[in-house]
Amino acid sequence: MRKYSKRKSLGDIMPHHIRFVFPFTAIVGQEKMKKALLLNAVNPRIGGVLIRGQKGTGKSTAVRALADLLPEIKVVKDCPFNCNPDNPREMCDSCYDKYAKGEQLPWIKRKIKIVNLPLNATIDRVAGTLNIEKALREGLKALDPGLLAEANRGILYIDEVNLLDDYIADVLLDVAASGVNVVERENVSVMHPSRFILIGTMNPEEGELRPQLLDRFGLQVEVEPITDPALQVEIVKRVEEFEADPLAFTAKYEEKQRELKLIVEKARQLLPKVQISDKLLQEVANVCSQLSVSNRAPIVVTRTAKTIAALSERANVEKNDVLEAMEFALPHRMRKKPFEQPYVSREKLEEIISKDCLNIEAK
């Protein structure tokens, strides 16, 4: 009689260190949140996204799932700053010196990282630490890199960003603005590139963010708990299925993940060719002026509108692209009162644009 071996469990056949991430395409609902994340996957220059909502609305799940959709990048091998071997403007001093001397920089390809910034992280853990004596002799090699080095050319993710220490937040503001992290100690300083997409999640019931930090997030979305019973049932089923057998569940969504990756890749290739008319640019500027938002706002709106067009496989920005971009990029920049909901309706935006168009025609 033929004997059949006992079926091995997942734990027997898979290395224990492998962590399965819930697939992006398996997330139920929350379309605006997913769209904002995809826009940043296509165009990192948008500047990240702040996701506001109660606990248990899928914020962290969506952010972690984004990593699987991001393309691989070339990085200088063994460089702690993830330098780009093809672009001297994206190199640390050490890599640039070798590049300037005509040396070949060895490189590898790897996935873009999502670096988590814990709320209890010290400034040394975030920015890095400096050995003074070694710095005087060897410069950048004296730096013990921190999370800002690891996040260069990747994503810096901060859960409960509204609870972040003020001093750490100020350091992040400076680095996000300049794209460079400067570590100083006793009048000795070293610097390295640190350009990242900033993604934060927060529960507004636990406190708000300062306007200066709010403005650093390119986009913002509000997520609400899903109340449709049918969708709730589907969420429960998918979570249970994933936890019971993550390997099989992940395989089930492999084709959808591949299709979405292809959409992101095509949009990235099309993006440099996307054009926006002077008329639409004028409308963007007029709306931003009337809403008294920062000078960063029209830049973010324009970049986002172009990216929306690229995701729709179009090389020209349309009015609806601009309106959608404004809904993502303006509300968190126009808040005036404490606890005021950061919201602006599509109708309000269209009303402002229509009035401006009439004024222009009247002239």
Secondary structure, 3 states (H helix, E strand, C coil): CCCCCCCCCHHHHCCCCCCCCCCHHHCCCCHHHHHHHHHHHHCHHHCCEEEEECCCCCHHHHHHHHHHHCCEEEEECCCCCCCCCCCHHHCCHHHHHHHHCCCCCCEEEEECCEEECCCCCCHHHHHEEECHHHHHHHHHHHEEECHHHHCCCEEEEEECHHHCCHHHHHHHHHHHHHCEEEEEECCEEEEEECCEEEEEEECHHHCCCCHHHHCCCCEEEEECCCCCHHHHHHHHHHHHHHHHCHHHHHHHCHHHHHHHHHHHHHHHHHHHHCECCHHHHHHHHHHHHHCCCCCHHHHHHHHHHHHHHHHCCCCECCHHHHHHHHHHHCHHHCCCCCCCCCCCCHHHHHHHHHHHHHHHHHC
